[in-house]
Each structure stands twice: as C-alpha cells, then as structure tokens.
Amino acid sequence: MINTLLGVKKNMTSTYDSRGRRVGATVVEIAPNLVTQVKSKDGKDGYDGIQLGLGTKKSVRKPQLGHVKKTGVEKAIRWFREIRIEDKSKEDTSDESLKPGTEIKLDQVFSIGDAIKVTGTSKGKGFQGGVRRHGFHGGPKTHGQSDRHRAPGAIGSGTTPGRVYKGKRMAGHMGSISASTKNLEVVGLDREKNLLVIKGAVPGATGGLLKITKLGRIKGYTPPPEEKSEEEGEGQEVSESADKQSLPSDEGQQKAEEKPADTAETPKTEQPNKEGEANAS
C-alpha cells in the first residue's frame, strides 16, 4: 500500500495531544483518492510510480477527460499528482489495490500517532523588499540617514568582479512556492467525514492542495485509553455487584458440603470446681 495521499486544507482549530496539552491543529479533508494511472519500470515510463486524482471541477480539457475515462470513471478530476515508488518489492504495483480506477481511503494509510510530512504551495505575498523577504536589518536610523532605514545596501564589489553574483538576495516576488513541513503528528482522524487533524500549521492557504506523506510513528507515543460506552459500564457494574452478593452464599454452601452429615455433637461434661471442694473440706 502507498504511503502518500492528496488532501485539501480546510481550517485551523485547537485540540489535545496524547499528553493532554492543548495545541493548535490543522484540519485536512482527504477524500478517497482515485488511482488514475500506474507506471512501471519495465514499461515505457522507465520508473515505478502511481498517479492519483482528487476533487472535481465543472469544466476540464478534453485530454484530461479522456485520461480519466480510461479508468472507467465518468467525472472531471481537478488535481493530478504523481507518487514515486522507490522499492517495487515493498510496493507491488501489480496489486489489486493499485489498479487504475480503485479508490484509496484515509484510514488505509494514516492512523493517530503517525509522523507525516505535508507539502503544499505557500501563500503568495507579492513583491516584497529585502527586510521582509530575507530578514535584512536595514540601515542606521541616525547620522543623517533619513531615508535608508529599509534600503538593501550595496549589491556588488566594484571593478572586481564587475558584476552582480547570481543568487544575490534582493527584493522580489515572495511566496507561491512549494514548501514542506516534516515530522508533524496526526492527533485526530474522522473516517465518516474524511478529516485528518494534524498538530501544528501546514503550508498553503485554505482550500489549497496538500500532499501528505507518512514517515513513520512518533517516538514515545502512547495511545490514550479506550473510552467505554455508558451501557457497557452500567452492565459491568451490575454484574460485579451481583457477583459480590452471591459470593457469601456460595462460601456457606461449600462449607456445609465439606462438613460431614453423620457427625453427632458430643455432650459437654462439667469439670468439678477444685476451689469449692477445698472450702467444703
């Protein structure tokens, strides 16, 4: 089974982790992912991978419609993302669960206590200066510097090298790039509503596409005790009280059985009082 699914960021909320601490959390909706294509290293693709589809759209281009129709699904898929499979021995692409047209649900991949990596497109900030984009400290506020508080400063060395190096940090477009956050914890899971609650914040805006990858388990995670329903608790209390009431009668019955029935009580003989005899004499 694969370890990555696609989801949509819904909103942020607060919840409690396994230690009982109140933490911020992000709610992600992970509807059943549709396997739209399976790629094999032995075929023309040259590598092992799976293409997943998520969401619907009013109108899509005809090549996308034709691509989805090959899987036997008559709906317009909004997002397509590909997942690479490194070791084919662990992830067999010939398995029935990975055939085109099958759906992979949330609880088949994730569970509470998993360590995950979330990848999304960060929020766009537009054209920003060096102070906000790269954390520049700006120029001095005194000594006649009245308009250099947020200036970037010099960008070159002069005659040598006589140019600006590539990758020089300057003002420019900020945000709207692929960003990932690792080692996040799954603190909640709703199978009916297809919701995954992740501890902390994840990149992207509300309604944006996210790729969630399972990395393993959180170290030292202890699952909380299972809550029993009220009916089960009342039934257990009634049975325990009944056992306690029946216990003395059972013990008395056992003692009566152990005692032989034909034994007769021996009459008690009164011993003479030695002190009385001595006074009489």
C-alpha positions in Angstrom: 0.0 0.0 0.0 1.2 3.5 -0.8 2.1 6.0 2.0 1.0 9.3 0.4 -2.4 10.8 -0.2 -3.8 14.1 -1.5 -5.9 16.4 0.6 -7.4 19.9 0.8 -6.7 22.3 3.7 -9.9 23.2 5.5 -9.3 25.3 8.6 -7.3 25.5 11.9 -8.6 24.6 15.3 -7.3 23.5 18.7 -7.3 20.1 20.2 -5.4 18.0 22.8 -2.4 15.8 22.2 -1.6 12.4 23.8 -0.1 14.1 26.9 -3.3 16.2 27.4 -1.8 19.5 26.3 -3.9 22.0 24.3 -2.3 22.6 20.9 -3.1 24.2 17.6 -4.1 21.9 14.8 -5.0 21.9 11.1 -8.0 20.1 9.7 -7.3 18.5 6.3 -10.0 16.8 4.2 -8.7 13.7 2.5 -11.5 12.4 0.2 -10.9 8.9 -1.4 -8.0 9.2 -3.8 -8.6 7.7 -7.3 -5.8 5.8 -8.9 -5.7 7.1 -12.5 -2.5 5.6 -13.8 0.1 3.0 -12.8 3.6 3.4 -14.2 6.1 0.6 -14.3 9.9 0.5 -14.6 9.6 -2.4 -17.1 7.3 -0.4 -19.4 7.9 2.8 -21.5 7.9 5.0 -18.4 11.2 3.7 -17.0 10.3 4.1 -13.3 7.7 2.9 -10.8 5.0 5.3 -9.8 1.3 5.9 -9.3 -0.8 8.9 -10.4 -3.6 10.0 -8.0 -6.6 12.1 -8.7 -8.6 14.2 -6.3 -11.5 16.6 -6.4 -13.9 17.5 -9.2 -14.3 20.5 -11.5 -17.0 21.9 -13.7 -15.1 22.0 -16.9 -11.7 20.4 -17.8 -9.9 20.0 -21.1 -10.8 17.0 -23.3 -7.4 15.3 -22.9 -7.9 15.1 -19.1 -11.4 13.7 -19.6 -10.1 11.1 -21.9 -7.3 10.2 -19.5 -9.9 9.6 -16.7 -12.3 7.7 -18.9 -9.6 5.0 -19.4 -10.1 4.2 -15.7 -13.8 3.8 -16.1 -14.7 6.9 -14.1 -17.1 9.4 -15.7 -16.2 12.6 -13.8 -13.9 15.6 -14.2 -10.9 15.3 -11.9 -9.4 18.6 -10.7 -5.9 17.6 -9.4 -3.5 15.0 -10.7 -0.3 14.3 -8.8 2.3 11.5 -9.2 3.9 9.5 -6.4 7.2 7.7 -7.0 7.7 4.2 -5.7 11.3 3.6 -4.9 11.3 -0.2 -4.0 8.9 -2.3 -6.0 9.4 -5.3 -3.8 7.8 -3.3 -0.9 5.1 -1.6 -3.1 3.9 -4.0 -5.7 2.2 -2.1 -8.5 0.5 -5.2 -9.8 -1.6 -5.4 -6.6 -5.3 -5.2 -7.0 -5.5 -2.1 -4.7 -3.2 -0.2 -7.1 -5.1 -0.8 -10.3 -6.4 2.2 -12.2 -9.9 3.1 -11.1 -9.6 2.0 -7.5 -10.0 4.3 -4.5 -7.7 4.6 -1.5 -9.4 5.8 1.7 -7.9 7.8 4.5 -7.8 5.1 7.2 -6.0 2.7 4.8 -2.8 4.9 5.1 -2.9 7.0 8.2 -3.7 6.5 11.9 -3.4 8.5 15.1 0.2 8.9 16.2 1.8 8.9 12.8 4.7 11.2 11.8 3.9 12.8 8.5 5.3 15.3 6.0 3.0 17.9 4.4 3.8 19.5 1.1 1.8 22.5 -0.3 2.1 25.8 -2.1 2.9 28.6 0.3 0.7 31.8 0.4 1.7 34.4 -2.1 2.9 37.7 -0.6 3.5 39.7 -3.9 6.6 41.9 -4.5 8.4 42.4 -1.2 11.5 44.2 0.0 14.7 42.7 1.4 13.7 43.3 5.0 10.5 41.2 4.8 11.7 38.7 2.2 15.2 37.9 3.6 15.2 39.4 7.0 17.6 42.3 6.3 18.2 44.6 9.3 18.2 47.8 7.3 20.5 50.8 7.6 21.2 53.1 10.6 18.5 55.4 11.9 20.9 58.3 12.8 23.8 60.2 11.4 21.8 61.8 8.7 20.3 58.5 7.4 16.7 59.8 7.0 15.6 57.5 4.1 17.9 54.4 4.4 16.0 52.5 7.1 14.9 49.7 4.8 17.3 50.0 1.9 19.1 46.9 0.7 22.6 48.5 0.6 25.4 47.7 -1.8 25.0 44.7 -4.2 28.4 44.5 -5.8 32.1 44.8 -5.1 33.2 47.3 -7.8 35.6 46.7 -10.6 36.3 43.1 -9.5 34.3 41.1 -10.3 32.5 44.0 -12.1 29.1 42.2 -11.9 26.4 41.0 -9.5 26.7 37.4 -8.5 23.9 35.1 -9.3 21.5 34.3 -6.5 22.1 37.7 -4.8 19.3 38.3 -2.2 17.3 41.2 -3.3 13.7 42.5 -3.3 11.3 40.4 -5.5 8.3 38.1 -5.6 7.7 36.3 -2.3 5.7 33.2 -1.7 3.7 30.9 -4.0 6.4 28.2 -4.0 6.4 24.6 -2.9 7.0 24.2 0.8 7.2 21.2 3.1 6.9 20.7 6.8 8.3 17.5 8.3 7.6 15.5 11.5 4.1 16.6 12.1 1.8 14.5 14.3 -1.6 13.1 13.5 -3.8 13.8 16.5 -7.2 13.1 15.1 -9.0 11.1 12.4 -12.6 11.1 11.3 -13.4 8.2 8.9 -17.0 9.3 8.2 -16.2 12.9 7.2 -12.7 12.0 5.7 -11.0 14.5 8.0 -7.4 14.3 9.3 -6.3 16.6 12.2 -2.7 17.5 12.2 -0.8 19.1 15.1 0.6 22.5 14.1 0.4 24.6 11.0 0.8 23.4 7.4 1.9 25.4 4.3 -0.7 26.8 1.9 -4.0 28.8 2.0 -7.4 27.5 2.9 -8.7 25.3 0.0 -5.2 24.6 -1.3 -4.0 21.2 -2.4 -1.7 19.3 0.1 0.3 16.1 -0.3 0.6 14.2 2.9 3.3 11.5 3.3 3.6 9.1 6.1 7.1 8.9 7.6 6.6 6.5 10.5 5.4 6.8 14.1 6.0 9.5 16.7 8.7 8.4 19.1 7.4 7.7 22.6 3.7 7.9 21.5 1.3 6.1 23.9 -2.3 5.8 22.7 -4.9 7.1 25.1 -7.1 4.6 26.9 -10.2 3.5 25.0 -13.4 5.1 26.3 -16.2 2.6 27.2 -19.8 3.4 26.4 -22.3 4.1 29.2 -24.3 0.9 28.6 -21.2 -1.3 28.8 -20.1 0.5 32.0 -23.5 0.0 33.7 -23.7 -3.6 32.7 -20.2 -4.3 34.1 -21.1 -2.6 37.4 -24.3 -4.6 37.7 -22.5 -7.9 37.1 -19.8 -7.1 39.6 -22.4 -6.2 42.3 -24.3 -9.5 41.6 -21.1 -11.5 42.0 -20.3 -9.8 45.3 -23.8 -10.6 46.7 -23.7 -14.2 45.6 -20.2 -14.8 47.0 -21.1 -15.3 50.7 -23.9 -17.8 50.0 -21.5 -19.8 47.8 -18.9 -20.0 50.5 -21.5 -21.1 53.1 -22.7 -23.8 50.8 -19.2 -25.0 50.2 -18.6 -25.2 54.0 -21.8 -27.1 54.5 -20.8 -29.6 51.9 -17.4 -30.1 53.5 -18.9 -30.7 56.9 -19.9 -34.5 57.4 -23.6 -35.0 57.9 -23.4 -38.1 60.3 -21.2 -36.5 62.9 -23.0 -36.1 66.3 -22.4 -33.4 68.8 -20.6 -34.7 71.9 -22.2 -33.6 75.3 -20.1 -31.2 77.3 -19.1 -32.5 80.8 -18.8 -30.1 83.6 -15.5 -30.3 85.4 -15.6 -30.1 89.3 -14.5 -26.9 90.9 -11.4 -27.5 92.9 -11.7 -24.3 94.9 -15.2 -25.3 96.0 -14.1 -28.7 97.2 -11.2 -27.2 99.2 -13.6 -24.8 101.0 -16.1 -27.6 101.8 -13.3 -29.7 103.3 
